[in-house]
Amino acid sequence: MGEIKIIFFDIDGTLIDLDTGRVSQKTLETLKQLKDKSTILCLATGRSPMGLPHFDGVEFDAFLTFNGSYCFNRWQTIFSNPIPTEDVKAMIQNAASIHRPVSIATKKRLIANGTDADLEEYFSFSKLKIVVSDEFEDVAANDAVYQIMLGCRRDDYPQILQGTRNAKIAAWWDRAVDVIPADGGKGSGIAKVLSFYHLNRSAALAFGDGNNDIEMLQAVGHGVAMGNASKLLKEAADDVCAPVNEDGIYHYCAGHGLI
């Protein structure tokens, strides 16, 4: 592993322990020490910009939200890749055919046409509540939609995507999914961010835990799966560190001279 100048972090199950809903003090100290060494820190998440958590004493440099479909820093947009409007319409109809409400995400709004237990629990991971809005149809038809979220099971995936041209499922939980552009994903977002900072992938490291992190780990020079990661992600990773509840990021960074 060469000199690391930029690190991408998934949030849920990577920085934040899903069992406690918290980031550990050791992980916070690791982030602070990385910043002190001028490492560029980026969040790469399925969350919306509105659902990004605050990390005490840590200022991230860039944010890859909606699984990389909308990337930005504190001053400007780096990459914007919404779902085609006709695909949004098709997936809303497809979800209705299996009796599932959906939530759509724009840069500034997160609204739904209904709710169910799976969708509510999915939102709770980000400490968000579902907003059912009468404006749903108008927003879906006229605004840039970056992500669609709905409760479902793996057997439902083909039906959800039926009739779409540029959409795919990015899933890290077995009871709900994020739907993003087919040409999107965390890997695409990382490529745009690396280009923005004029960095080669060999200078990039990433930590993740879910199947939606596979492309992320493949887009950097060195990909690290958490000890609590999915089997598929571990197989795609260059390394596996300790689980999030055992301060895996701290031990990996300390052990590899990054802090």
C-alpha positions as CSV (number, residue, x, y, z in Angstrom):
1,M,0.0,0.0,0.0
2,G,1.5,3.3,-1.1
3,E,1.0,6.8,0.4
4,I,-2.7,7.4,1.2
5,K,-3.9,10.9,0.5
6,I,-7.7,10.4,0.6
7,I,-10.0,8.0,2.4
8,F,-13.7,7.2,1.7
9,F,-15.9,6.0,4.6
10,D,-19.3,4.4,4.5
11,I,-21.4,5.5,7.5
12,D,-23.8,2.9,8.8
13,G,-22.0,-0.2,10.0
14,T,-18.6,1.4,9.2
15,L,-18.3,4.6,11.1
16,I,-21.5,4.2,13.1
17,D,-22.3,1.0,15.0
18,L,-25.8,0.0,14.0
19,D,-26.5,-1.6,17.3
20,T,-25.7,1.5,19.3
21,G,-26.4,4.2,16.7
22,R,-23.1,5.9,17.7
23,V,-19.6,6.5,16.5
24,S,-17.0,5.4,19.1
25,Q,-14.5,7.8,20.7
26,K,-11.6,5.8,19.2
27,T,-13.0,6.2,15.7
28,L,-13.5,10.0,16.2
29,E,-9.9,10.3,17.4
30,T,-8.8,8.4,14.3
31,L,-10.6,10.8,12.0
32,K,-9.1,13.8,13.8
33,Q,-5.6,12.4,13.6
34,L,-6.1,11.7,9.9
35,K,-7.1,15.3,9.4
36,D,-4.0,16.5,11.3
37,K,-1.9,14.6,8.7
38,S,-3.8,16.4,5.9
39,T,-5.6,13.3,4.7
40,I,-8.7,14.2,2.6
41,L,-11.7,12.6,4.4
42,C,-14.9,11.7,2.4
43,L,-18.2,10.3,3.4
44,A,-19.6,7.8,0.9
45,T,-23.2,6.8,1.8
46,G,-26.6,5.9,0.6
47,R,-28.0,8.7,2.8
48,S,-29.3,12.0,1.5
49,P,-27.5,15.3,2.2
50,M,-30.2,15.9,4.8
51,G,-29.4,12.7,6.6
52,L,-25.7,13.2,7.1
53,P,-24.7,12.9,10.7
54,H,-22.4,15.3,12.6
55,F,-19.1,14.0,13.9
56,D,-17.9,16.0,16.8
57,G,-14.7,17.8,16.1
58,V,-14.3,16.4,12.6
59,E,-14.9,18.3,9.3
60,F,-15.2,16.1,6.3
61,D,-13.9,17.4,3.0
62,A,-16.3,15.9,0.5
63,F,-19.6,14.0,0.6
64,L,-20.8,11.3,-1.8
65,T,-24.5,11.0,-1.1
66,F,-27.3,8.9,-2.7
67,N,-24.7,6.1,-3.2
68,G,-22.5,8.5,-5.3
69,S,-25.2,10.1,-7.4
70,Y,-24.8,13.5,-5.8
71,C,-21.3,14.5,-4.7
72,F,-20.3,17.8,-3.2
73,N,-17.9,19.7,-0.9
74,R,-18.6,22.7,1.3
75,W,-18.4,25.1,-1.7
76,Q,-19.7,23.3,-4.8
77,T,-21.3,20.4,-6.5
78,I,-18.7,17.9,-7.8
79,F,-21.0,15.4,-9.6
80,S,-24.8,15.3,-10.2
81,N,-26.5,12.2,-11.7
82,P,-30.3,12.0,-11.1
83,I,-32.5,9.1,-12.2
84,P,-34.4,9.7,-15.5
85,T,-37.9,11.0,-14.9
86,E,-39.5,8.2,-17.0
87,D,-37.7,5.6,-14.8
88,V,-38.9,7.3,-11.6
89,K,-42.5,7.1,-12.9
90,A,-42.1,3.5,-13.9
91,M,-40.7,2.4,-10.5
92,I,-43.4,4.2,-8.6
93,Q,-46.0,2.2,-10.6
94,N,-44.0,-1.0,-10.1
95,A,-43.9,-0.5,-6.4
96,A,-47.6,0.1,-6.3
97,S,-48.1,-3.2,-8.1
98,I,-46.5,-5.0,-5.2
99,H,-48.3,-2.8,-2.6
100,R,-45.2,-0.9,-1.6
101,P,-45.0,2.9,-0.8
102,V,-41.9,4.7,-2.0
103,S,-39.8,7.6,-0.8
104,I,-38.1,9.9,-3.3
105,A,-35.0,12.0,-2.6
106,T,-34.1,15.3,-4.2
107,K,-31.2,17.5,-3.0
108,K,-33.5,19.3,-0.6
109,R,-36.5,17.1,0.0
110,L,-37.3,13.5,1.1
111,I,-41.0,12.7,0.7
112,A,-43.1,9.6,0.3
113,N,-46.5,8.5,-1.0
114,G,-47.1,6.3,2.0
115,T,-45.3,4.2,4.6
116,D,-44.9,0.7,5.9
117,A,-42.9,-1.0,8.7
118,D,-39.9,-1.8,6.5
119,L,-39.5,1.7,5.1
120,E,-39.9,3.2,8.6
121,E,-37.2,1.0,10.1
122,Y,-34.9,1.7,7.1
123,F,-35.3,5.5,7.8
124,S,-34.7,5.0,11.5
125,F,-31.1,3.9,10.8
126,S,-30.5,7.5,9.7
127,K,-32.6,8.9,12.5
128,L,-35.1,10.2,9.9
129,K,-38.9,10.1,9.8
130,I,-40.9,9.5,6.7
131,V,-42.8,12.5,5.4
132,V,-45.9,11.6,3.4
133,S,-46.7,14.5,1.2
134,D,-49.5,15.6,-1.2
135,E,-46.8,17.1,-3.3
136,F,-45.2,13.7,-4.0
137,E,-46.5,13.3,-7.6
138,D,-45.5,16.9,-8.6
139,V,-42.0,16.5,-7.1
140,A,-41.6,13.1,-8.8
141,A,-42.6,14.5,-12.2
142,N,-40.7,17.8,-12.1
143,D,-37.7,17.7,-9.7
144,A,-34.4,15.9,-10.1
145,V,-34.7,12.6,-8.1
146,Y,-31.4,11.1,-7.1
147,Q,-32.7,8.0,-5.2
148,I,-35.8,6.0,-4.6
149,M,-36.2,4.0,-1.4
150,L,-38.7,1.3,-0.6
151,G,-39.2,-1.8,1.5
152,C,-39.0,-5.1,-0.4
153,R,-37.3,-8.4,-0.6
154,R,-34.7,-9.7,-3.1
155,D,-37.4,-11.6,-5.0
156,D,-39.1,-8.2,-5.7
157,Y,-36.1,-6.7,-7.4
158,P,-37.0,-7.6,-11.0
159,Q,-40.5,-6.3,-10.6
160,I,-39.3,-3.0,-9.2
161,L,-36.9,-2.4,-12.1
162,Q,-39.3,-3.6,-14.8
163,G,-39.5,-1.2,-17.8
164,T,-36.6,1.0,-16.6
165,R,-33.7,2.0,-18.8
166,N,-31.2,3.6,-16.4
167,A,-31.8,2.3,-12.9
168,K,-30.3,-0.3,-10.6
169,I,-30.7,-1.5,-7.0
170,A,-28.1,-0.7,-4.4
171,A,-28.9,-2.7,-1.2
172,W,-27.1,-3.1,2.1
173,W,-30.1,-4.4,4.1
174,D,-32.4,-7.3,3.4
175,R,-35.7,-5.5,3.9
176,A,-35.3,-2.4,1.8
177,V,-33.4,-0.9,-1.1
178,D,-32.0,2.2,-2.6
179,V,-32.6,2.6,-6.3
180,I,-30.1,4.7,-8.2
181,P,-29.0,5.4,-11.8
182,A,-27.7,2.3,-13.5
183,D,-24.5,4.2,-14.4
184,G,-24.2,5.4,-10.8
185,G,-22.9,3.9,-7.6
186,K,-20.2,4.8,-5.1
187,G,-17.5,3.7,-7.5
188,S,-18.6,6.3,-10.1
189,G,-18.8,9.0,-7.4
190,I,-15.3,8.1,-6.2
191,A,-13.9,8.4,-9.7
192,K,-15.4,11.9,-10.0
193,V,-14.1,13.0,-6.6
194,L,-10.6,11.6,-7.3
195,S,-10.6,13.6,-10.6
196,F,-11.7,16.7,-8.7
197,Y,-8.7,16.4,-6.3
198,H,-6.3,15.4,-9.1
199,L,-5.5,12.1,-7.4
200,N,-4.8,8.6,-8.7
201,R,-6.8,5.7,-7.3
202,S,-3.5,4.3,-5.8
203,A,-3.6,7.2,-3.3
204,A,-7.1,6.3,-2.2
205,L,-8.4,4.0,0.6
206,A,-12.0,3.0,1.5
207,F,-13.8,1.4,4.4
208,G,-17.2,-0.3,4.0
209,D,-19.5,-3.0,5.3
210,G,-22.4,-3.6,2.8
211,N,-22.9,-4.9,-0.7
212,N,-23.5,-1.4,-1.9
213,D,-19.8,-0.8,-1.0
214,I,-18.4,-3.3,-3.4
215,E,-17.9,-0.8,-6.2
216,M,-16.4,1.6,-3.8
217,L,-13.7,-0.8,-2.6
218,Q,-13.0,-1.7,-6.3
219,A,-12.7,2.0,-7.2
220,V,-9.8,2.7,-4.9
221,G,-6.2,1.5,-4.6
222,H,-6.9,-0.3,-1.4
223,G,-10.4,-1.4,-0.2
224,V,-11.0,-2.5,3.4
225,A,-14.1,-4.4,4.6
226,M,-15.2,-4.2,8.2
227,G,-15.2,-7.4,10.3
228,N,-19.0,-7.1,10.4
229,A,-19.2,-6.7,6.6
230,S,-21.2,-8.9,4.3
231,K,-19.5,-12.0,2.9
232,L,-19.6,-10.6,-0.7
233,L,-17.8,-7.4,0.4
234,K,-15.1,-9.3,2.3
235,E,-14.5,-11.3,-0.9
236,A,-14.1,-8.1,-2.9
237,A,-11.8,-6.4,-0.3
238,D,-8.1,-6.2,-0.2
239,D,-8.1,-6.4,3.6
240,V,-10.6,-7.0,6.4
241,C,-10.3,-5.1,9.6
242,A,-11.9,-5.6,13.0
243,P,-15.7,-5.0,13.3
244,V,-17.0,-1.5,13.9
245,N,-17.9,-2.4,17.6
246,E,-14.2,-3.3,18.1
247,D,-12.8,0.0,16.6
248,G,-11.7,-1.7,13.4
249,I,-10.9,1.6,11.6
250,Y,-8.7,2.8,14.5
251,H,-6.7,-0.5,14.7
252,Y,-6.3,-0.6,10.9
253,C,-5.1,3.0,10.6
254,A,-2.8,2.6,13.6
255,G,-1.4,-0.7,12.3
256,H,-0.7,0.6,8.9
257,G,1.0,3.9,9.9
258,L,-1.8,6.1,8.7
259,I,-2.1,7.8,12.1
